[in-house]
């Protein structure tokens, strides 16, 4: 190829100007590292011998195998004096090898950042040349690696000191950064922003506290198609005769709804695996009956209606509403924010939105609640030790100073966050870790199962977990679900400032204060009245029949004021079944309904634990066949949403039900719609209709 | 800032002056970022690699002896960091999502052609790609490129010859008949 042309094309690669924030954080990290290295160098003996000389591997051409070979030849072949040198080098090298091996093993077992692993690998590879530098290297390594992960079981003392060291480095970096970062809003700007906040938000910040306005999100480049979802199939129709009992865990997550809305607003039909029908239904607030006393945290409301999409079938709605906590009765909260500040978070709908969201949440807290802030990127570190909310400005400054850059070592961050929460554990209050991430944990323990193990271990400490997902394109939804489902937690997906307000302000009490945990539902259908049933949604939450009574099995949690809805589609006895009867099965005589249970379609059982208890309690209620009084608007609304979810997933049970039917039903059931969420849903259905393949 | 002042800054940083190091890092961040960007072709990766390079610079600056230009030394640092970064992240710079975003100043049809050529360059074997980028894009001599990549001048010449042959096979024909 023509050299001039090639030169022109390649010379033309137009590297964009670097991002100022990325630059700042990189430089600050480097300066912190420089100071650490310098301190060690000062303390290290210098120039004692030929081998003590400080040389760096970076100046050596270690990538060329031919050169390495020639060096070896020089070393091993030669005169007797050379042999002596070789012997010494050989011995040191062997020791190095052992040490480094240990180190590598350690760093593989524990979570370290990329660099530590890379350095360790290099040391192994370079062992022949590296002997002279070893003294320096050995000392430099521990601080370069962000501490082998402290596991609570082994060596708690040692790991603590190392983590503290890491925390110090973290602090250091932030203080250094704080110097450069310009202070947020001040003076007149602050007044203006305060007034605007007061108008636009139900919870206005107290006077004297500066809350920068959330900025509108401008268009920008987005990654596409790297989102990860757990795949699942819609639950099949089941014969009551074969399997009369259905068991599942409740799910109050709403992440799927915001994800679906975001995709549809962009004119894209979402990945079917991203549509979890129960999360769509539970996104909305319903006015189900509250329990009479606070002894029981919630009460089921059961309604039976005709199925709008199948002529002969019926829908059984099970609605639950947890009691709400009055503002003055809110328990003390000990919150640890864990913010992902890796490079991937550097886009307008991620880190800046996280900051605005956290500030909103801060406004809903009581003055003596405590908040701590940890971050994770290349390494994990504490930015803000637990601080009382009354010292709001300190917290706001810490939030404002967050910058994105580096890769994501989520597991180390989670360990650190739990450590902080444990340190200030409040027996009477609510202890919660709130993770804000795009879910891309690419360093250290990153497989879903390994993280699950960590989380499960931490769950027993009584600390709750909330996962807030941000951004799209690189979102690891499946990991977020794993975290939330296994860590006594909930997951929400935040795509706009409005969504942040819904999750963190309007629903602050349900997001923050659990009233029951490990809530499981089991329904046994009466074979005399019901032939078949099918649970709509909850596929990822299905439990085995025996799990219901096993208190060790984790299940979903309900927060103050949460509503949960589950919908079954049933085929009543006598209607045309979906499943043909078995030819060879023993034909039973059509027995007359036993008088005792004549009016019961089924029996509903719910098991739950109070937040601080480990013994389950039981709520039971029969589902009566004539519970189909006039369906109220809440039930119709939930049905419309469930129908929409099924169409969107391409579910085959839904028959000829179309987006238009959904819109019609939804319009009828819209109700007062205080926050405009139901209107937004209807709009979303229209978007789906427009984007659907014809 | 002149070369001499840079040398002065490097010396002060090498003797342990954190302020000088900070100035140096600020000064060369852009250079390193641009190198990293050329190496990987997309911003997020380039930022990660540059951050990592800055940290390695902090650890390894004292080993810079001044026997080559500081920028050449930096090149090697960034390229090696990039290699390690991709190795440990189990990825490769040529992944599709990266190349879509490469920015070139050419417009229209030329731009399309340029992007295709660049995509092909990223598909080349590592050694050939690096040699080509250093010589053609950064305008270094074969000798300098050899120093940075740790091989002989003649090896660089050979790699560039090979790379051009491969690219020629891909693009010359289309140009003649198209």
Boltz contact constraints between the chains, C-beta under 6 A:
constraints:
  - contact:
      token1: [A, 1]
      token2: [B, 164]
      max_distance: 6.0
  - contact:
      token1: [A, 1]
      token2: [B, 167]
      max_distance: 6.0
  - contact:
      token1: [A, 1]
      token2: [B, 168]
      max_distance: 6.0
  - contact:
      token1: [A, 6]
      token2: [B, 136]
      max_distance: 6.0
  - contact:
      token1: [A, 7]
      token2: [B, 136]
      max_distance: 6.0
  - contact:
      token1: [A, 9]
      token2: [B, 114]
      max_distance: 6.0
  - contact:
      token1: [A, 9]
      token2: [B, 117]
      max_distance: 6.0
  - contact:
      token1: [A, 10]
      token2: [B, 136]
      max_distance: 6.0
  - contact:
      token1: [A, 10]
      token2: [B, 137]
      max_distance: 6.0
  - contact:
      token1: [A, 11]
      token2: [B, 137]
      max_distance: 6.0
  - contact:
      token1: [A, 12]
      token2: [B, 104]
      max_distance: 6.0
  - contact:
      token1: [A, 12]
      token2: [B, 105]
      max_distance: 6.0
  - contact:
      token1: [A, 12]
      token2: [B, 106]
      max_distance: 6.0
  - contact:
      token1: [A, 13]
      token2: [B, 38]
      max_distance: 6.0
  - contact:
      token1: [A, 13]
      token2: [B, 137]
      max_distance: 6.0
  - contact:
      token1: [A, 14]
      token2: [B, 103]
      max_distance: 6.0
  - contact:
      token1: [A, 14]
      token2: [B, 104]
      max_distance: 6.0
  - contact:
      token1: [A, 14]
      token2: [B, 105]
      max_distance: 6.0
  - contact:
      token1: [A, 15]
      token2: [B, 34]
      max_distance: 6.0
  - contact:
      token1: [A, 15]
      token2: [B, 37]
      max_distance: 6.0
  - contact:
      token1: [A, 16]
      token2: [B, 103]
      max_distance: 6.0
  - contact:
      token1: [A, 18]
      token2: [B, 30]
      max_distance: 6.0
  - contact:
      token1: [A, 18]
      token2: [B, 33]
      max_distance: 6.0
  - contact:
      token1: [A, 22]
      token2: [B, 47]
      max_distance: 6.0
  - contact:
      token1: [A, 23]
      token2: [B, 29]
      max_distance: 6.0
  - contact:
      token1: [A, 26]
      token2: [B, 50]
      max_distance: 6.0
  - contact:
      token1: [A, 26]
      token2: [B, 51]
      max_distance: 6.0
  - contact:
      token1: [A, 26]
      token2: [B, 54]
      max_distance: 6.0
  - contact:
      token1: [A, 27]
      token2: [B, 25]
      max_distance: 6.0
  - contact:
      token1: [A, 27]
      token2: [B, 26]
      max_distance: 6.0
  - contact:
      token1: [A, 29]
      token2: [B, 55]
      max_distance: 6.0
  - contact:
      token1: [A, 30]
      token2: [B, 25]
      max_distance: 6.0
  - contact:
      token1: [A, 30]
      token2: [B, 54]
      max_distance: 6.0
  - contact:
      token1: [A, 30]
      token2: [B, 55]
      max_distance: 6.0
  - contact:
      token1: [A, 30]
      token2: [B, 58]
      max_distance: 6.0
  - contact:
      token1: [A, 31]
      token2: [B, 22]
      max_distance: 6.0
  - contact:
      token1: [A, 33]
      token2: [B, 55]
      max_distance: 6.0
  - contact:
      token1: [A, 33]
      token2: [B, 58]
      max_distance: 6.0
  - contact:
      token1: [A, 34]
      token2: [B, 18]
      max_distance: 6.0
  - contact:
      token1: [A, 34]
      token2: [B, 21]
      max_distance: 6.0
  - contact:
      token1: [A, 34]
      token2: [B, 58]
      max_distance: 6.0
  - contact:
      token1: [A, 35]
      token2: [B, 18]
      max_distance: 6.0
  - contact:
      token1: [A, 37]
      token2: [B, 58]
      max_distance: 6.0
  - contact:
      token1: [A, 37]
      token2: [B, 59]
      max_distance: 6.0
  - contact:
      token1: [A, 38]
      token2: [B, 16]
      max_distance: 6.0
  - contact:
      token1: [A, 56]
      token2: [B, 60]
      max_distance: 6.0
  - contact:
      token1: [A, 56]
      token2: [B, 63]
      max_distance: 6.0
  - contact:
      token1: [A, 58]
      token2: [B, 60]
      max_distance: 6.0
  - contact:
      token1: [A, 58]
      token2: [B, 77]
      max_distance: 6.0
  - contact:
      token1: [A, 59]
      token2: [B, 63]
      max_distance: 6.0
  - contact:
      token1: [A, 61]
      token2: [B, 150]
      max_distance: 6.0
  - contact:
      token1: [A, 63]
      token2: [B, 150]
      max_distance: 6.0
  - contact:
      token1: [A, 64]
      token2: [B, 150]
      max_distance: 6.0
  - contact:
      token1: [A, 64]
      token2: [B, 151]
      max_distance: 6.0
  - contact:
      token1: [A, 114]
      token2: [B, 88]
      max_distance: 6.0
  - contact:
      token1: [A, 117]
      token2: [B, 88]
      max_distance: 6.0
  - contact:
      token1: [A, 118]
      token2: [B, 84]
      max_distance: 6.0
  - contact:
      token1: [A, 118]
      token2: [B, 88]
      max_distance: 6.0
  - contact:
      token1: [A, 343]
      token2: [B, 44]
      max_distance: 6.0
  - contact:
      token1: [A, 343]
      token2: [B, 47]
      max_distance: 6.0
  - contact:
      token1: [A, 343]
      token2: [B, 48]
      max_distance: 6.0
  - contact:
      token1: [A, 405]
      token2: [B, 51]
      max_distance: 6.0
  - contact:
      token1: [A, 406]
      token2: [B, 51]
      max_distance: 6.0
  - contact:
      token1: [A, 407]
      token2: [B, 48]
      max_distance: 6.0
